Amino acid sequence: MNPEITISDISIRTELLPGDIGYVTYLHGVLYKEEYNYSISFESYVAKGLYDFYHQYHSEKDRVWVCEHAGTIIGFLLLMHRNETTAQLRYFILRPGYRGIGLGKHLMNLYMEFLKENGYHKSYLWTTHELAAAAALYKRHGFVLSEEKESTAFGKALKEQRYDLLLK
């Protein structure tokens, strides 16, 4: 965390621009390699998911939150509709220097607002057992661990975890 940076220094846009898909894919590939030793298969997984999102994008049902500081993407979150009542949370990432300033909590609040405003009844996400801080954030917003499975999909043994949220 950089104590000189605050949330007010970050701009958040909800529109994808040329270069965003490639940069967010790159950011996932680099950070997950450095922090968790994931292989290029993870970067490929992210690239395919972002490709799918772009090709099924619906402006009223889907949303991105692209966080920028000094002209550089430093964070990202995506809401992808799966049907009329269910959305998936995907590709939530913050550069290490921007963690701990409340940006993750702010993005989750924006996600939850969009979810409720657009009539979704359910949301879910997939993560891995190694991302404990992220899981804690999801749990604080009402997500519950619903499935766990052994996997080697990202170049190493881990547990993939699904979290579900039911809105009232």
N, C-alpha and C positions, 0 to 999 in steps of 0.2 A: 504494500500500500504506500502510495506517495501522499504524505500528510498535506502537501501543498495543493492537491487537487480535490475539488469538491464536486458534488453532483451538478451544481450550477455551471460548472465549466464544460459539461458534456451536453452536446446537442443530440436529440433523438429524432430520427425521421422514420416515416412509415411507408416509404416508397423505395422499391429496388431501383438502383441505377446501374448502368453498364460498369462492369468490374466487380460489383458486389458479390455475385455468386462465386466467382473465382477466388476473391479475397477471403471470403468466409470459409470456403473449402480449404484454402491454404492455411488459414489461421487454425482451423481444427487439426489439420495434419501436423503442423509444427508443434502446437502446444500439447496435443495428446501424445506425441512422440516424446517430447521433453519431460512431461510430467508423469506419464503413465506407461511409457514405452509401447504404445500402440503402433502397429505396422501401417504400411501404406494401404492395406485393405480397409482401414477405418476411414482414411481420406477418400477413398473410392466410394465407400458407403455414403459419406456425407455428400459427395459430388452427385451421386445418383439421386439422393433424396431432394437436394436442391433443384436438380433438373426436373424431377417429378412435380415439385411444388410449382415451379415456374409454368409448367405446361398445363397444370390444372387450376392455376390461380383464378380466384374469383374475388373481385375487389370488395364485395360486401361480406364475404364469409371468411376470408383469409387476411392475415396481417403479418407484417414484419416490423421489428423495432431495431433500427440500425443506429448504434451509438457511436458518435464521433467526437474526437478531441483533437484539436489542432490539425484538422483536415484528414485524420486517419481513423479508420474503423477500429474501435477498441472493445466493442461488445455487440452482441447480436442475439435476437430471440425471434422465433417464428411460431405463428399459430396457423395450422393447416386443417381445413375442414375435412372430415372423413365421411360425414353424411349430414343431414339437416340438423341433427341434435348432438353430434359428437365432434370434438376437435382434438388434435394432437399437438402437444407442445414439443418443439424440436429445435435443435442446434443452439441451445442457450450457452453462450460463451462470453467470458470477460477476460481481457488481457490481465495478467497477474498484477500489474501496477495500479489497476482500477478496481481491485477487489477490496472489500472492507470499508467502502465509503457509502454504502447504502444503495448502490446502483442495481445490484441484483434484486434486492427487495422492491425497489421502484419498478423495475421491469416486470416482476411478478405481479405487482399491483395493476400495472397497465394491462397485462395479460388477462387477469381476473375480471377487470372492468369490461374489456372487449368481449370476453366469453359471456358474461351476464347480459350486456347490452344487446348482443346478437342472438339471444335465445337458446344458447347451447345448454344442454342438460348434463352433459358428461364431457370430461376431458381425460386424456391419458398421456403418458410419456414412457419412453424406454431410457434407461440409464444403466450404469454398471455399479457393482458393489463398492468400487473404489472411490466413487464420487460422494463421499459422506456429507460434505458441506452442502452440496447441491440437494441431496436427499432431504437434509434437515430443512432447507428452504421450502421444498415442495410440501413436506409434511406440515409445516406451519401454515400453509395455504389450503390444507384439507386433503391433500393427496394421500392415498393409502397404498402401501405395498400390496400388490395383488397376485404377482407371479414372479418366480425366480427360476432361471435355468442356467445350467453350465454351458459355457460357450468358448470357442477358440476363434470366433469370427474376426477379431481384431488383432490376430497374430500372437495371442498368448491366452492362457487359461484364465477365465474370469467368470463371474456370475452376472448375466444380464438380468435387470430388474424392471418390471413394469409397475408403474404407479397409476392409480385411477382416482378420479375425483367425480363425485356425484353432487350436482347442484340441486337445491330444493326448489 
